[in-house]
Amino acid sequence: MWDEIEKPWKIAFMQGWEAFKNGSIPIGAVITDEFGNIISTGRNRIYEHSTLNPKIAHAETECLLKLDLSKHPNVKQYTLYTCMEPCPMCFGTIVMSNFRKLRIAAKDSYCGAAHYYEIDPYLKAKNMQVVFELGILQIVQLTLQSYFEIKACSGDINHIVELFSQDSPKAVEIAKSFYKEKYLDYCVQSNMEFNDVFNSIVLKV
């Protein structure tokens, strides 16, 4: 299954896995130019001591900050890929950076803000192209994030996971099963490549 995933998604999820391995929320982001070339990457870093301002160290924000506009000025032609629906801060940053193309792997019913492009007059005027991939990509992402939340709560199911369950009951089911076995912690300790983690989630679907 991993071999069938588009390269930008592979890189975005690998970035998210790096975040998970470093104790941050498993979200990654990628920017491609008008030809599909990857020109910037980012990942969540909000729980890492080396981060100067962890409150805003989100994947999409980092990805945008690392984009060299002197080399890549045609931002309206570029596409930002993100594993999770952007929060209000990140979605606003995407819009104000003049990006118009956004692809999202998974819906975030907790703090996702992409829906504002349909209802806010200012955002509607920007003619955003927002695509939710959902399907297997959403299951994989929400499995990772649900596991992260369950681990943070020492095995309890908080309101965030309950919201994730509304969008993907299967992902939460897999996350619960994995947490009982501490499977993703084992994957980190074993230095497992994300393609194998991805496929192990898919096998549970």
MDTraj code that builds the backbone (N, CA, C; nanometers):
import mdtraj as md
import numpy as np

residues = "MET TRP ASP GLU ILE GLU LYS PRO TRP LYS ILE ALA PHE MET GLN GLY TRP GLU ALA PHE LYS ASN GLY SER ILE PRO ILE GLY ALA VAL ILE THR ASP GLU PHE GLY ASN ILE ILE SER THR GLY ARG ASN ARG ILE TYR GLU HIS SER THR LEU ASN PRO LYS ILE ALA HIS ALA GLU THR GLU CYS LEU LEU LYS LEU ASP LEU SER LYS HIS PRO ASN VAL LYS GLN TYR THR LEU TYR THR CYS MET GLU PRO CYS PRO MET CYS PHE GLY THR ILE VAL MET SER ASN PHE ARG LYS LEU ARG ILE ALA ALA LYS ASP SER TYR CYS GLY ALA ALA HIS TYR TYR GLU ILE ASP PRO TYR LEU LYS ALA LYS ASN MET GLN VAL VAL PHE GLU LEU GLY ILE LEU GLN ILE VAL GLN LEU THR LEU GLN SER TYR PHE GLU ILE LYS ALA CYS SER GLY ASP ILE ASN HIS ILE VAL GLU LEU PHE SER GLN ASP SER PRO LYS ALA VAL GLU ILE ALA LYS SER PHE TYR LYS GLU LYS TYR LEU ASP TYR CYS VAL GLN SER ASN MET GLU PHE ASN ASP VAL PHE ASN SER ILE VAL LEU LYS VAL".split()
xyz = np.array([
    [0.0820, -0.1209, 0.0000],
    [0.0000, 0.0000, 0.0000],
    [0.0858, 0.1265, 0.0000],
    [0.1948, 0.1232, 0.0788],
    [0.2831, 0.2396, 0.0860],
    [0.3347, 0.2791, -0.0525],
    [0.3646, 0.1812, -0.1349],
    [0.4192, 0.2089, -0.2678],
    [0.3213, 0.2830, -0.3576],
    [0.1934, 0.2794, -0.3236],
    [0.0910, 0.3452, -0.4051],
    [0.0664, 0.4903, -0.3643],
    [0.1277, 0.5343, -0.2553],
    [0.1062, 0.6695, -0.2051],
    [0.1920, 0.7692, -0.2828],
    [0.1355, 0.8854, -0.3142],
    [0.2113, 0.9896, -0.3838],
    [0.3308, 1.0335, -0.2996],
    [0.4386, 1.0711, -0.3672],
    [0.5625, 1.1069, -0.2975],
    [0.5432, 1.2191, -0.1955],
    [0.4708, 1.3268, -0.2275],
    [0.4536, 1.4321, -0.1252],
    [0.3896, 1.3795, 0.0031],
    [0.2940, 1.2869, -0.0115],
    [0.2325, 1.2294, 0.1080],
    [0.3325, 1.1431, 0.1839],
    [0.4155, 1.0695, 0.1124],
    [0.5165, 0.9880, 0.1794],
    [0.6072, 1.0760, 0.2664],
    [0.6538, 1.1853, 0.2072],
    [0.7443, 1.2744, 0.2802],
    [0.6719, 1.3406, 0.3973],
    [0.5477, 1.3812, 0.3762],
    [0.4712, 1.4455, 0.4837],
    [0.4524, 1.3503, 0.6016],
    [0.4157, 1.2255, 0.5728],
    [0.3966, 1.1291, 0.6804],
    [0.5284, 1.0919, 0.7472],
    [0.6350, 1.0869, 0.6717],
    [0.7655, 1.0605, 0.7315],
    [0.8065, 1.1747, 0.8249],
    [0.7715, 1.2969, 0.7869],
    [0.7958, 1.4109, 0.8745],
    [0.7139, 1.3981, 1.0031],
    [0.5877, 1.3561, 0.9882],
    [0.5029, 1.3359, 1.1046],
    [0.5581, 1.2285, 1.1972],
    [0.6138, 1.1245, 1.1403],
    [0.6725, 1.0163, 1.2196],
    [0.7951, 1.0668, 1.2959],
    [0.8733, 1.1540, 1.2324],
    [0.9871, 1.2143, 1.3025],
    [0.9382, 1.2958, 1.4223],
    [0.8270, 1.3665, 1.4044],
    [0.7700, 1.4426, 1.5156],
    [0.7317, 1.3477, 1.6294],
    [0.6645, 1.2392, 1.5955],
    [0.6232, 1.1405, 1.6960],
    [0.7439, 1.0857, 1.7707],
    [0.8487, 1.0532, 1.6968],
    [0.9687, 0.9957, 1.7591],
    [1.0357, 1.0939, 1.8547],
    [1.0139, 1.2228, 1.8307],
    [1.0737, 1.3254, 1.9147],
    [0.9778, 1.3795, 2.0203],
    [0.8637, 1.3126, 2.0361],
    [0.7717, 1.3491, 2.1419],
    [0.6723, 1.4566, 2.1085],
    [0.6648, 1.4961, 1.9829],
    [0.5692, 1.5980, 1.9395],
    [0.4521, 1.5343, 1.8661],
    [0.3493, 1.6122, 1.8419],
    [0.2301, 1.5621, 1.7746],
    [0.2673, 1.5170, 1.6328],
    [0.2256, 1.3986, 1.5905],
    [0.2708, 1.3420, 1.4622],
    [0.2047, 1.4042, 1.3391],
    [0.2471, 1.5257, 1.3086],
    [0.1959, 1.5940, 1.1894],
    [0.3134, 1.6433, 1.1061],
    [0.3080, 1.6162, 0.9759],
    [0.4091, 1.6643, 0.8837],
    [0.3443, 1.7409, 0.7699],
    [0.4234, 1.8230, 0.7030],
    [0.3727, 1.9028, 0.5909],
    [0.4793, 1.9137, 0.4831],
    [0.4330, 1.9344, 0.3602],
    [0.5216, 1.9436, 0.2436],
    [0.4658, 2.0485, 0.1483],
    [0.5545, 2.1202, 0.0832],
    [0.5144, 2.2127, -0.0230],
    [0.5751, 2.1649, -0.1539],
    [0.4918, 2.1597, -0.2579],
    [0.5410, 2.1281, -0.3921],
    [0.5218, 2.2475, -0.4831],
    [0.6109, 2.2614, -0.5811],
    [0.5956, 2.3698, -0.6775],
    [0.4950, 2.3309, -0.7857],
    [0.4819, 2.4154, -0.8863],
    [0.3821, 2.3920, -0.9898],
    [0.4108, 2.2679, -1.0740],
    [0.5338, 2.2138, -1.0625],
    [0.5709, 2.0935, -1.1369],
    [0.5688, 1.9678, -1.0491],
    [0.5303, 1.9846, -0.9241],
    [0.5239, 1.8716, -0.8334],
    [0.6521, 1.8428, -0.7575],
    [0.7522, 1.9297, -0.7716],
    [0.8779, 1.9113, -0.6997],
    [0.8627, 1.9552, -0.5543],
    [0.9174, 1.8788, -0.4618],
    [0.9116, 1.9155, -0.3211],
    [1.0139, 2.0252, -0.2931],
    [0.9663, 2.1387, -0.2416],
    [1.0544, 2.2538, -0.2198],
    [1.0618, 2.2975, -0.0741],
    [0.9817, 2.2363, 0.0126],
    [0.9920, 2.2657, 0.1548],
    [0.9218, 2.1559, 0.2345],
    [0.9714, 2.1301, 0.3543],
    [0.9089, 2.0323, 0.4433],
    [0.9029, 2.0905, 0.5843],
    [0.8149, 2.0360, 0.6655],
    [0.8053, 2.0809, 0.8044],
    [0.7387, 1.9748, 0.8888],
    [0.7577, 1.9856, 1.0184],
    [0.6930, 1.8928, 1.1109],
    [0.6624, 1.9624, 1.2420],
    [0.5723, 1.9037, 1.3180],
    [0.5367, 1.9578, 1.4477],
    [0.6552, 1.9430, 1.5443],
    [0.6796, 2.0478, 1.6233],
    [0.7905, 2.0472, 1.7193],
    [0.7490, 2.1059, 1.8546],
    [0.6200, 2.1024, 1.8857],
    [0.5734, 2.1810, 2.0004],
    [0.6133, 2.1265, 2.1370],
    [0.6629, 2.0036, 2.1440],
    [0.7032, 1.9481, 2.2730],
    [0.8526, 1.9213, 2.2810],
    [0.9301, 1.9934, 2.2005],
    [1.0741, 1.9710, 2.1969],
    [1.1483, 2.0881, 2.2610],
    [1.2413, 2.0570, 2.3500],
    [1.3098, 2.1591, 2.4293],
    [1.3929, 2.2543, 2.3435],
    [1.4344, 2.2083, 2.2272],
    [1.5175, 2.2933, 2.1417],
    [1.4361, 2.3977, 2.0663],
    [1.3034, 2.3894, 2.0737],
    [1.2167, 2.4824, 2.0021],
    [1.2050, 2.6124, 2.0807],
    [1.2394, 2.7249, 2.0166],
    [1.2382, 2.8536, 2.0854],
    [1.0972, 2.8987, 2.1213],
    [1.0029, 2.8791, 2.0298],
    [0.8641, 2.9178, 2.0577],
    [0.7737, 2.7996, 2.0244],
    [0.7618, 2.7051, 2.1169],
    [0.6874, 2.5819, 2.0874],
    [0.5383, 2.6033, 2.0629],
    [0.4843, 2.7150, 2.1087],
    [0.3409, 2.7385, 2.0927],
    [0.3000, 2.7461, 1.9455],
    [0.3916, 2.7915, 1.8600],
    [0.3573, 2.8063, 1.7184],
    [0.4384, 2.7128, 1.6284],
    [0.5048, 2.6135, 1.6885],
    [0.5908, 2.5237, 1.6103],
    [0.5095, 2.4115, 1.5476],
    [0.4143, 2.4502, 1.4639],
    [0.3298, 2.3534, 1.3947],
    [0.3919, 2.3189, 1.2598],
    [0.3524, 2.2043, 1.2060],
    [0.4126, 2.1546, 1.0823],
    [0.3973, 2.2523, 0.9662],
    [0.2753, 2.3021, 0.9469],
    [0.2500, 2.3907, 0.8326],
    [0.3262, 2.5217, 0.8454],
    [0.3307, 2.5756, 0.9676],
    [0.4023, 2.7010, 0.9906],
    [0.5511, 2.6845, 0.9627],
    [0.6080, 2.5752, 1.0110],
    [0.7501, 2.5503, 0.9863],
    [0.7762, 2.5342, 0.8371],
    [0.6895, 2.4624, 0.7692],
    [0.7051, 2.4395, 0.6259],
    [0.7060, 2.5722, 0.5493],
    [0.6163, 2.6618, 0.5880],
    [0.6089, 2.7927, 0.5224],
    [0.7294, 2.8797, 0.5568],
    [0.7750, 2.8757, 0.6822],
    [0.8905, 2.9554, 0.7233],
    [1.0177, 2.9121, 0.6513],
    [1.0267, 2.7851, 0.6161],
    [1.1466, 2.7327, 0.5507],
    [1.1457, 2.7533, 0.3994],
    [1.0336, 2.7990, 0.3450],
    [1.0252, 2.8195, 0.1997],
    [1.1030, 2.9452, 0.1592],
    [1.1989, 2.9293, 0.0709],
    [1.2814, 3.0410, 0.0236],
    [1.2098, 3.1105, -0.0924],
    [1.1470, 3.2241, -0.0637],
    [1.0698, 3.2950, -0.1662],
    [1.1587, 3.3573, -0.2740],
    [1.2851, 3.3787, -0.2446],
    [1.3742, 3.4330, -0.3467],
    [1.3965, 3.3318, -0.4591],
    [1.3847, 3.2033, -0.4240],
    [1.4004, 3.0963, -0.5223],
    [1.2657, 3.0439, -0.5714],
    [1.1656, 3.0573, -0.4882],
    [1.0336, 3.0006, -0.5189],
    [0.9249, 3.1055, -0.4916],
    [0.9079, 3.2018, -0.5836],
    [0.8143, 3.3118, -0.5586],
    [0.6697, 3.2868, -0.6034],
    [0.6457, 3.1798, -0.6807],
    [0.5131, 3.1612, -0.7412],
    [0.4178, 3.0847, -0.6500],
    [0.3984, 3.1377, -0.5300],
    [0.3293, 3.0610, -0.4261],
    [0.1848, 3.0255, -0.4626],
    [0.1188, 3.1071, -0.5418],
    [-0.0201, 3.0757, -0.5776],
    [-0.0308, 2.9513, -0.6653],
    [0.0820, 2.9094, -0.7218],
    [0.0839, 2.7890, -0.8044],
    [0.1285, 2.6657, -0.7265],
    [0.1699, 2.6857, -0.6017],
    [0.2229, 2.5762, -0.5227],
    [0.1119, 2.5073, -0.4425],
    [0.1412, 2.3884, -0.3946],
    [0.0451, 2.3113, -0.3152],
    [0.1075, 2.2759, -0.1809],
    [0.0318, 2.2983, -0.0748],
    [0.0759, 2.2572, 0.0577],
    [0.0010, 2.1311, 0.0968],
    [0.0747, 2.0272, 0.1268],
    [0.0200, 1.9002, 0.1743],
    [0.0374, 1.8950, 0.3257],
    [-0.0659, 1.8590, 0.3976],
    [-0.0531, 1.8422, 0.5419],
    [-0.1285, 1.7184, 0.5880],
    [-0.0700, 1.6479, 0.6850],
    [-0.1304, 1.5231, 0.7312],
    [-0.2595, 1.5457, 0.8088],
    [-0.2770, 1.6648, 0.8638],
    [-0.3939, 1.6925, 0.9473],
    [-0.4511, 1.8285, 0.9092],
    [-0.5821, 1.8400, 0.9166],
    [-0.6473, 1.9678, 0.8872],
    [-0.5839, 2.0780, 0.9714],
    [-0.5424, 2.1881, 0.9102],
    [-0.4725, 2.2940, 0.9839],
    [-0.5611, 2.3595, 1.0899],
    [-0.4954, 2.3998, 1.1988],
    [-0.5621, 2.4747, 1.3045],
    [-0.5865, 2.6180, 1.2556],
    [-0.6584, 2.7018, 1.3325],
    [-0.6826, 2.8400, 1.2891],
    [-0.5548, 2.9175, 1.2592],
    [-0.4517, 2.9007, 1.3426],
    [-0.3269, 2.9722, 1.3187],
    [-0.2642, 2.9304, 1.1864],
    [-0.2545, 2.7995, 1.1643],
    [-0.1883, 2.7509, 1.0431],
    [-0.2683, 2.7810, 0.9175],
    [-0.4003, 2.7673, 0.9266],
    [-0.4800, 2.7964, 0.8085],
    [-0.4694, 2.9446, 0.7730],
    [-0.4722, 3.0302, 0.8757],
    [-0.4553, 3.1734, 0.8508],
    [-0.3197, 3.2044, 0.7905],
    [-0.2151, 3.1358, 0.8379],
    [-0.0805, 3.1567, 0.7846],
    [-0.0716, 3.1124, 0.6395],
    [-0.1372, 3.0015, 0.6087],
    [-0.1397, 2.9529, 0.4696],
    [-0.2055, 3.0569, 0.3783],
    [-0.3193, 3.1076, 0.4200],
    [-0.3923, 3.2074, 0.3399],
    [-0.3093, 3.3345, 0.3236],
    [-0.2555, 3.3852, 0.4345],
    [-0.1814, 3.5106, 0.4300],
    [-0.0461, 3.4965, 0.3609],
    [-0.0026, 3.3732, 0.3392],
    [0.1195, 3.3482, 0.2612],
    [0.0894, 3.3408, 0.1120],
    [-0.0369, 3.3639, 0.0773],
    [-0.0843, 3.3642, -0.0617],
    [-0.0896, 3.2262, -0.1252],
    [-0.0916, 3.1223, -0.0422],
    [-0.1150, 2.9882, -0.0956],
    [-0.2636, 2.9719, -0.1248],
    [-0.2912, 2.9021, -0.2331],
    [-0.4308, 2.8817, -0.2717],
    [-0.4662, 2.7335, -0.2868],
    [-0.3645, 2.6478, -0.2833],
    [-0.3892, 2.5047, -0.3016],
    [-0.3471, 2.4289, -0.1760],
    [-0.4428, 2.3578, -0.1187],
    [-0.4192, 2.2874, 0.0067],
    [-0.4773, 2.1469, -0.0009],
    [-0.3947, 2.0487, 0.0301],
    [-0.4409, 1.9093, 0.0348],
    [-0.4216, 1.8569, 0.1766],
    [-0.5254, 1.7958, 0.2297],
    [-0.5293, 1.7544, 0.3702],
    [-0.5574, 1.6054, 0.3783],
    [-0.4765, 1.5331, 0.4538],
    [-0.4965, 1.3886, 0.4658],
    [-0.6152, 1.3550, 0.5546],
    [-0.6279, 1.4243, 0.6686],
    [-0.7296, 1.3870, 0.7670],
    [-0.8027, 1.5079, 0.8223],
    [-0.9292, 1.4916, 0.8467],
    [-1.0117, 1.5949, 0.9089],
    [-0.9782, 1.6025, 1.0572],
    [-0.9786, 1.7245, 1.1109],
    [-0.9549, 1.7458, 1.2536],
    [-1.0782, 1.8110, 1.3149],
    [-1.1640, 1.7293, 1.3744],
    [-1.2871, 1.7815, 1.4337],
    [-1.2625, 1.8503, 1.5669],
    [-1.1397, 1.8463, 1.6144],
    [-1.1055, 1.9134, 1.7398],
    [-1.0714, 2.0604, 1.7167],
    [-0.9760, 2.0870, 1.6273],
    [-0.9371, 2.2277, 1.6076],
    [-0.9128, 2.2626, 1.4606],
    [-0.9589, 2.1793, 1.3689],
    [-0.9420, 2.2090, 1.2269],
    [-1.0177, 2.3344, 1.1852],
    [-0.9554, 2.4137, 1.0980],
    [-1.0146, 2.5423, 1.0605],
    [-1.0317, 2.5612, 0.9105],
    [-1.0073, 2.4577, 0.8318],
    [-1.0140, 2.4734, 0.6861],
    [-1.1539, 2.5080, 0.6377],
    [-1.2568, 2.4701, 0.7143],
    [-1.3944, 2.4955, 0.6712],
    [-1.4257, 2.6438, 0.6615],
    [-1.3438, 2.7276, 0.7227],
    [-1.3712, 2.8716, 0.7186],
    [-1.3628, 2.9285, 0.5776],
    [-1.2903, 2.8592, 0.4894],
    [-1.2787, 2.9125, 0.3530],
    [-1.4133, 2.9120, 0.2808],
    [-1.5095, 2.8362, 0.3327],
    [-1.6410, 2.8280, 0.2704],
    [-1.7400, 2.9294, 0.3281],
    [-1.7108, 2.9830, 0.4466],
    [-1.8098, 3.0672, 0.5140],
    [-1.7639, 3.2101, 0.5418],
    [-1.6331, 3.2324, 0.5479],
    [-1.5836, 3.3665, 0.5764],
    [-1.5706, 3.4467, 0.4461],
    [-1.6307, 3.5646, 0.4363],
    [-1.6274, 3.6425, 0.3115],
    [-1.4861, 3.6704, 0.2613],
    [-1.3958, 3.7056, 0.3518],
    [-1.2581, 3.7346, 0.3119],
    [-1.1923, 3.6108, 0.2518],
    [-1.2099, 3.4968, 0.3187],
    [-1.1482, 3.3732, 0.2710],
    [-1.2147, 3.3225, 0.1437],
    [-1.3447, 3.3390, 0.1331],
    [-1.4146, 3.2957, 0.0119],
    [-1.3616, 3.3687, -0.1105],
    [-1.3235, 3.4941, -0.0931],
    [-1.2727, 3.5734, -0.2041],
    [-1.1359, 3.5255, -0.2528],
    [-1.0695, 3.4439, -0.1740],
    [-0.9367, 3.3956, -0.2111],
    [-0.9418, 3.2770, -0.3075],
    [-1.0605, 3.2214, -0.3279],
    [-1.0762, 3.1070, -0.4199],
    [-0.9805, 2.9926, -0.3864],
    [-0.9810, 2.9548, -0.2604],
    [-0.8956, 2.8441, -0.2157],
    [-0.9400, 2.7115, -0.2779],
    [-0.8441, 2.6288, -0.3084],
    [-0.8711, 2.4923, -0.3521],
    [-0.8303, 2.3987, -0.2379],
    [-0.9276, 2.3559, -0.1609],
    [-0.9018, 2.2713, -0.0446],
    [-0.9546, 2.1309, -0.0715],
    [-0.8661, 2.0326, -0.0637],
    [-0.9031, 1.8937, -0.0919],
    [-0.8724, 1.8074, 0.0298],
    [-0.9733, 1.7368, 0.0790],
    [-0.9541, 1.6381, 0.1850],
    [-0.9364, 1.5012, 0.1207],
    [-0.8238, 1.4366, 0.1463],
    [-0.7970, 1.3055, 0.0889],
    [-0.8802, 1.1969, 0.1574],
    [-0.8850, 1.1999, 0.2932],
    [-0.9600, 1.1042, 0.3741],
    [-0.9165, 0.9600, 0.3417],
    [-1.0084, 0.8640, 0.3450],
    [-0.9738, 0.7248, 0.3136],
    [-0.8626, 0.6715, 0.4015],
    [-0.7722, 0.5962, 0.3419],
    [-0.6666, 0.5297, 0.4171],
    [-0.5706, 0.6300, 0.4791],
    [-0.5497, 0.7446, 0.4131],
    [-0.4598, 0.8448, 0.4701],
    [-0.5165, 0.9000, 0.6005],
    [-0.6474, 0.9217, 0.6036],
    [-0.7095, 0.9699, 0.7271],
    [-0.6988, 0.8644, 0.8369],
    [-0.7211, 0.7390, 0.8037],
    [-0.7120, 0.6327, 0.9044],
    [-0.5715, 0.6266, 0.9637],
    [-0.4708, 0.6332, 0.8776],
    [-0.3325, 0.6281, 0.9262],
    [-0.3031, 0.7469, 1.0165],
    [-0.3388, 0.8670, 0.9717],
    [-0.3093, 0.9865, 1.0512],
    [-0.3821, 0.9866, 1.1851],
    [-0.5104, 0.9530, 1.1832],
    [-0.5867, 0.9550, 1.3080],
    [-0.5474, 0.8398, 1.4004],
    [-0.4937, 0.7319, 1.3449],
    [-0.4372, 0.6271, 1.4294],
    [-0.3167, 0.6816, 1.5059],
    [-0.2277, 0.7490, 1.4343],
    [-0.1083, 0.8054, 1.4974],
    [-0.1455, 0.9081, 1.6037],
    [-0.2377, 0.9980, 1.5689],
    [-0.2722, 1.1036, 1.6637],
    [-0.3529, 1.0528, 1.7818],
    [-0.4390, 0.9558, 1.7575],
    [-0.5152, 0.8980, 1.8682],
    [-0.4209, 0.8259, 1.9642],
    [-0.3260, 0.7521, 1.9100],
    [-0.2255, 0.6842, 1.9939],
    [-0.1508, 0.7874, 2.0776],
    [-0.1114, 0.8966, 2.0141],
    [-0.0388, 1.0028, 2.0844],
    [-0.1208, 1.0565, 2.2009],
    [-0.2493, 1.0826, 2.1772],
    [-0.3366, 1.1364, 2.2816],
    [-0.3617, 1.0341, 2.3922],
    [-0.3837, 0.9081, 2.3548],
    [-0.4073, 0.8027, 2.4548],
    [-0.2833, 0.7859, 2.5425],
    [-0.1673, 0.7888, 2.4812],
    [-0.0429, 0.7772, 2.5575],
    [-0.0267, 0.8955, 2.6512],
    [-0.0575, 1.0151, 2.6037],
    [-0.0446, 1.1354, 2.6866],
    [-0.1365, 1.1307, 2.8075],
    [-0.2477, 1.0579, 2.7940],
    [-0.3454, 1.0448, 2.9036],
    [-0.3305, 0.9129, 2.9782],
    [-0.2158, 0.8490, 2.9613],
    [-0.1857, 0.7229, 3.0310],
    [-0.2913, 0.6160, 3.0086],
    [-0.3414, 0.6090, 2.8858],
    [-0.4361, 0.5041, 2.8494],
    [-0.5813, 0.5472, 2.8497],
    [-0.6109, 0.6646, 2.9004],
    [-0.7493, 0.7128, 2.9007],
    [-0.7870, 0.7699, 2.7643],
    [-0.9172, 0.7751, 2.7391],
    [-0.9683, 0.8330, 2.6145],
    [-1.0214, 0.9720, 2.6461],
    [-0.9541, 1.0739, 2.5945],
    [-0.9984, 1.2110, 2.6213],
    [-1.0965, 1.2588, 2.5149],
    [-1.1432, 1.3828, 2.5288],
    [-1.2442, 1.4342, 2.4368],
    [-1.1909, 1.4512, 2.2953],
    [-1.0600, 1.4672, 2.2821],
    [-1.0007, 1.4804, 2.1486],
    [-1.0139, 1.3483, 2.0732],
    [-0.9815, 1.2388, 2.1377],
    [-0.9935, 1.1071, 2.0751],
    [-1.1399, 1.0749, 2.0462],
    [-1.2283, 1.1159, 2.1342],
    [-1.3717, 1.0952, 2.1093],
    [-1.4152, 1.1666, 1.9827],
    [-1.3616, 1.2859, 1.9598],
    [-1.3937, 1.3593, 1.8363],
    [-1.3330, 1.2902, 1.7148],
    [-1.2095, 1.2410, 1.7277],
    [-1.1473, 1.1674, 1.6177],
    [-1.2315, 1.0453, 1.5810],
    [-1.2900, 0.9844, 1.6825],
    [-1.3704, 0.8640, 1.6600],
    [-1.4924, 0.8922, 1.5746],
    [-1.5422, 1.0143, 1.5775],
    [-1.6568, 1.0496, 1.4941],
    [-1.6192, 1.0472, 1.3461],
    [-1.4965, 1.0818, 1.3157],
    [-1.4507, 1.0865, 1.1764],
    [-1.3939, 0.9531, 1.1301],
    [-1.3337, 0.8786, 1.2228],
    [-1.2755, 0.7499, 1.1846],
    [-1.2752, 0.6548, 1.3038],
    [-1.3873, 0.5881, 1.3290],
    [-1.3919, 0.4901, 1.4388],
    [-1.2833, 0.3837, 1.4252],
    [-1.2532, 0.3452, 1.3020],
    [-1.1525, 0.2415, 1.2784],
    [-1.0151, 0.2868, 1.3263],
    [-0.9806, 0.4117, 1.2999],
    [-0.8502, 0.4624, 1.3413],
    [-0.8353, 0.4583, 1.4929],
    [-0.9395, 0.4976, 1.5632],
    [-0.9341, 0.4979, 1.7098],
    [-0.9283, 0.3550, 1.7624],
    [-1.0002, 0.2659, 1.6984],
    [-0.9962, 0.1241, 1.7368],
    [-0.8551, 0.0689, 1.7226],
    [-0.7901, 0.1005, 1.6109],
    [-0.6529, 0.0539, 1.5888],
    [-0.5594, 0.1157, 1.6918],
    [-0.5767, 0.2441, 1.7183],
    [-0.4911, 0.3133, 1.8146],
    [-0.5028, 0.2509, 1.9534],
    [-0.6247, 0.2184, 1.9934],
    [-0.6450, 0.1540, 2.1247],
    [-0.5734, 0.0195, 2.1293],
    [-0.5887, -0.0569, 2.0224],
    [-0.5239, -0.1890, 2.0158],
    [-0.3726, -0.1753, 2.0200],
    [-0.3200, -0.0823, 1.9431],
    [-0.1755, -0.0595, 1.9409],
    [-0.1247, -0.0149, 2.0780],
    [-0.2037, 0.0707, 2.1453],
    [-0.1569, 0.1221, 2.2738],
    [-0.1484, 0.0111, 2.3783],
    [-0.2419, -0.0805, 2.3750],
    [-0.2382, -0.1934, 2.4698],
    [-0.1070, -0.2704, 2.4571],
    [-0.0576, -0.2786, 2.3342],
    [0.0675, -0.3510, 2.3087],
    [0.1893, -0.2579, 2.3118],
    [0.1627, -0.1276, 2.3274],
    [0.2682, -0.0255, 2.3184],
    [0.3429, -0.0387, 2.1849],
    [0.2638, -0.0678, 2.0806],
    [0.3243, -0.1034, 1.9519],
    [0.4043, 0.0109, 1.8894],
    [0.3482, 0.1315, 1.8880],
    [0.4204, 0.2411, 1.8233],
    [0.5438, 0.2818, 1.9027],
    [0.5403, 0.2626, 2.0341],
    [0.6611, 0.2860, 2.1141],
    [0.7689, 0.1839, 2.0768],
    [0.7248, 0.0611, 2.0551],
    [0.8176, -0.0429, 2.0104],
    [0.8778, -0.0062, 1.8744],
    [0.7937, 0.0468, 1.7850],
    [0.8426, 0.0862, 1.6521],
    [0.9496, 0.1941, 1.6630],
    [0.9293, 0.2881, 1.7544],
    [1.0280, 0.3939, 1.7757],
    [1.1574, 0.3343, 1.8306],
    [1.1455, 0.2519, 1.9325],
    [1.2630, 0.1907, 1.9953],
    [1.3399, 0.1026, 1.8973],
    [1.2659, 0.0430, 1.8033],
    [1.3285, -0.0446, 1.7035],
    [1.3784, 0.0322, 1.5826],
    [1.3593, 0.1658, 1.5864],
    [1.3995, 0.2515, 1.4735],
    [1.3360, 0.2055, 1.3427],
    [1.2086, 0.1668, 1.3514],
    [1.1371, 0.1175, 1.2349],
    [1.1100, 0.2305, 1.1352],
    [1.1275, 0.2012, 1.0066],
    [1.0975, 0.2988, 0.9022],
    [0.9461, 0.3185, 0.8927],
    [0.9052, 0.4401, 0.8530],
    [0.7621, 0.4676, 0.8558],
    [0.6833, 0.3874, 0.7532],
    [0.7458, 0.3480, 0.6445],
    [0.6712, 0.2668, 0.5472],
    [0.6200, 0.1383, 0.6112],
    [0.6987, 0.0801, 0.7030],
    [0.6544, -0.0413, 0.7722],
    [0.5449, -0.0103, 0.8742],
    [0.5557, 0.1047, 0.9397],
    [0.4508, 0.1468, 1.0329],
    [0.3206, 0.1697, 0.9563],
    [0.3306, 0.2381, 0.8451],
    [0.2148, 0.2662, 0.7599],
    [0.1456, 0.1363, 0.7204],
    [0.2236, 0.0425, 0.6706],
    [0.1662, -0.0842, 0.6249],
    [0.1067, -0.1640, 0.7398],
    [0.1652, -0.1537, 0.8582],
    [0.1101, -0.2269, 0.9734],
    [-0.0256, -0.1710, 1.0136],
    [-0.0455, -0.0410, 0.9959],
    [-0.1771, 0.0195, 1.0219],
    [-0.2768, -0.0261, 0.9168],
    [-0.2346, -0.0236, 0.7912],
    [-0.3236, -0.0639, 0.6809],
    [-0.3703, -0.2079, 0.6988],
    [-0.2840, -0.2938, 0.7482],
    [-0.3209, -0.4346, 0.7679],
    [-0.4310, -0.4514, 0.8703],
    [-0.4486, -0.3527, 0.9576],
    [-0.5508, -0.3580, 1.0606],
    [-0.6875, -0.3087, 1.0105],
    [-0.6884, -0.2473, 0.8953],
    [-0.8121, -0.1878, 0.8430],
    [-0.9066, -0.2972, 0.7920],
])
top = md.Topology()
chain = top.add_chain()
for i, resn in enumerate(residues, 1):
    res = top.add_residue(resn, chain, resSeq=i)
    for name in ("N", "CA", "C"):
        top.add_atom(name, md.element.get_by_symbol(name[0]), res)
traj = md.Trajectory(xyz[None], top)
